[in-house]
Structures are given as structure tokens and as C-alpha cells.
């Protein structure tokens, strides 16, 4: 099975690119983040015509996650147990940042971790809480084939970002955020793109501004964590850098893993 994750940065704006890539790459399961639409607004016809079932969780024009599968979808869950909510004022709202489904015998979670915004912003505490509660939930799933995939909004190593002084990424490089990312290892998970692609300066995201992509000024913030029963079956991984090229590209690219039967 070929499993991929991709922050598509608005599926309605990029449906043609995404479906075209799915067909060219023969990807079986795609976890998407930042779909930026409600389920009824999702361009499902193009996916269904290509042979994919969909699980979609979106509440408004922000955030949003989905899973497309041509190997079945079952037991869909919108949000994980004890997922925290956020609101600067009023009651916290559990945002559309996680969706889980079983596809091809693998439990897949498409995840969009909060950005954090700034060190003094309440969103940063929310980010750390989200990662901690996700780690606690993931620990209970570790005995089954489970994939935690998506945009983690953390650059775990200094070489995962073009400059640790990047003002747009201050919450991605703190010791606390990096410790929260690595805590999934203690919960029984292995980050698979690093296993197969250990090279420094291997990025998955390049901001649109300041010519970041042609300058090579990116970040590695999209990952595939797998429980041990699943990690043992993964034979390869790739980062599809070319999908950042051309008209209408997302600012992220797909991360792909190959899973043996």
C-alpha cells in the first residue's frame, strides 16, 4: 500500500493538481490537511471519479482534514480522544485538525497540528497541549498498525529549517515543541521519512513569500509516524519536491511511504 500525507492548502483551489498526482503516483491512501472547507463544499466528485472514497472533517474556511482511499475506509473518527479546543475568548472549540479512519488494514490519522503563532500567544500553549494529548492517545493505539501523518508544525532538528531565526517559525523550533514531537518515540512510534531520508536540508514546506522555494529556504514539518507493527512493514519513503513547482502549487509537498503486505 502506498500512503501519503499532503497539506494541500485549500482543496478547492488545488483539486485538479491533487487528483492528477494521485493518479500519476498510484497512491492508495492520501491524508490531507488544510482543506479549508466544509464537507459539503469538498470537490468529492473528482476523487470519486478517480476511484477514491472520502472521509472529511471541516467546520469552516480554516483548517480541515480529510482522507482519500481506494482500499476502503472504515471506522471514521473526527477528532481524537481528549483533543483540546481553542478560543481566545469564550468557550474552547475543538477544531477540525484530526480525522482517523482504517484504510487497507492500517489506522490512519490525518493531523494538522496548531501553528502556535507566537511564543506569547495562547495558540502556542494550545499547540503544546494538542501534541501532548495526541501523544497520550497514540500510546493507546501503538499495538495496532497505526500511522500518525500530517503537518506537525515542528522542525525537530536544526537542519530541518533553513534558519532558526526565521520569524515565521519561532514556535516550530523551541525546545518544548521539539520535545513534544520526539515524545511520540517514547509512545512506541517511529518517524519513517527520517529513517529513509536522513539527509540534512530535506524540506517539505517553502513559504510563498520572499522566493523561499527557489532560494531553498524551507522547513521539514510534514511527517509520518508509525507504530511498531506498521513501521516493520514500511520499505521506502519519499518527499515529492517537484509538487512545489508550477502554477497553483501548495506550499507543502507530499510525503509518501510504501507499506508491504
Helices and strands as residue ranges (DSSP letters): E 2-7, H 11-25, E 29-33, G 39-41, H 44-49, E 53-57, E 65-69, E 74-78, E 98-103, E 106-112, H 122-139, E 146-151, G 158-160, G 167-169, H 175-186, E 189-191, H 192-196, G 209-211, H 212-215, E 222-227, H 228-231, E 234-239, G 241-244, E 255-259
